Amino acid sequence: MSKHKNWLNIAEEDMQAAEWCFKGEKYLWTVFMCQQSLEKAIKAIYIYKNDKNPPRKHDLLSLSKSAEILDILTEENIDLFTHLNLYYIETRYPEKREELKAKCNKQNTLNILNQSKEMLECLKNMLKK
């Protein structure tokens, strides 16, 4: 299996994990896994286009620029990526973790999960072109 497909498979597994976390009412982890899924999907695109390892970054917008897809993202995509970036970086710090966790109610988290699943499908479709 090609390297970009390996990354894409892991992205899909991370999205499944996000769904399981949501079902288990672990909303902070749901959002975190959404970020992880999209990060790996963008890295799959980078590998597909460049045939080399992706940058060791976690910022979805920066990765999108490196993968040369930033220009085709919608404002809604950019907003989602900006929001998800907070959950990668800030969940590592205990003082921020509780603040973010408080924002992760069921409805907000479901919205993020659904947007992330749609975005994952869009990213996967970019690999088919």
C-alpha positions in Angstrom: 0.0 0.0 0.0 1.3 3.5 -0.9 2.3 5.8 1.9 -0.4 8.4 1.3 -3.0 5.6 1.6 -1.6 4.5 4.9 -2.0 8.1 6.2 -5.5 8.2 4.8 -6.5 4.9 6.5 -5.3 6.3 9.8 -7.3 9.5 9.2 -10.4 7.3 8.7 -9.6 5.4 11.9 -9.2 8.7 13.8 -12.6 9.8 12.5 -14.1 6.5 13.7 -12.5 7.1 17.1 -14.1 10.6 17.1 -17.5 9.0 16.6 -16.9 6.5 19.4 -15.8 9.3 21.7 -19.0 11.2 20.8 -21.2 8.1 21.6 -19.3 7.8 24.9 -20.0 11.5 25.7 -16.3 12.3 25.6 -16.8 15.5 23.7 -13.4 17.1 24.2 -11.8 13.9 22.8 -14.3 13.9 20.0 -13.1 17.3 18.8 -9.4 16.4 19.4 -9.8 13.2 17.2 -11.5 15.3 14.5 -8.5 17.5 14.4 -6.2 14.4 14.2 -8.2 12.9 11.4 -8.1 16.0 9.2 -4.4 16.6 10.0 -3.6 13.1 8.7 -5.8 13.5 5.6 -4.0 16.7 4.7 -0.7 15.0 5.2 -1.9 12.2 2.9 -2.5 14.9 0.2 0.9 16.4 0.8 2.6 12.9 0.4 0.5 12.2 -2.7 1.5 15.5 -4.4 5.2 15.7 -3.3 6.2 12.0 -2.8 8.0 12.9 0.4 7.2 13.0 4.1 5.0 15.8 5.3 6.2 18.6 7.5 6.1 17.8 11.2 3.4 20.4 11.9 -0.1 20.1 13.4 -1.6 23.4 12.4 -4.3 22.5 9.8 -4.0 25.8 7.9 -0.3 25.7 7.7 -0.4 22.1 6.5 -3.1 23.1 4.0 -0.7 25.7 2.6 2.1 23.1 2.4 -0.2 20.7 0.6 -1.2 23.5 -1.8 -4.9 23.2 -0.9 -5.4 26.4 1.1 -6.5 28.4 -1.9 -9.4 26.0 -2.6 -10.8 25.9 0.9 -14.0 27.7 1.7 -14.4 30.2 4.5 -16.3 27.6 6.4 -13.4 25.1 6.0 -11.0 27.7 7.2 -13.2 28.5 10.2 -13.4 24.7 11.0 -9.6 24.4 10.8 -9.0 27.4 12.9 -11.4 26.1 15.5 -9.9 22.6 15.5 -6.4 24.0 15.8 -7.3 25.2 19.3 -8.2 21.7 20.4 -4.9 20.2 19.3 -2.7 22.8 21.0 -4.7 23.9 24.0 -5.8 20.4 25.2 -2.2 19.7 26.2 -2.3 22.3 28.9 -4.4 21.6 32.0 -5.5 25.2 32.6 -6.9 25.5 29.0 -8.3 22.0 28.9 -11.1 22.7 31.4 -12.0 25.9 29.5 -12.2 24.0 26.2 -14.1 21.1 27.7 -16.8 23.5 29.0 -17.4 24.6 25.4 -17.8 21.0 24.2 -21.5 20.5 24.8 -23.3 17.8 22.9 -24.8 20.0 20.1 -21.6 22.0 19.5 -19.6 18.8 19.4 -22.1 17.1 17.0 -21.8 20.1 14.7 -18.0 19.9 14.7 -18.1 16.1 14.2 -20.4 16.4 11.2 -18.4 19.2 9.6 -15.2 17.2 10.1 -16.7 14.1 8.5 -17.8 16.2 5.5 -14.3 17.8 5.3 -12.7 14.3 5.5 -14.7 13.3 2.5 -13.7 16.4 0.6 -10.0 15.8 1.4 -10.3 12.1 0.3 -11.9 13.3 -3.0 -8.9 15.6 -3.6 -6.8 12.4 -3.8 -9.0 11.0 -6.6 -8.3 13.9 -9.0 
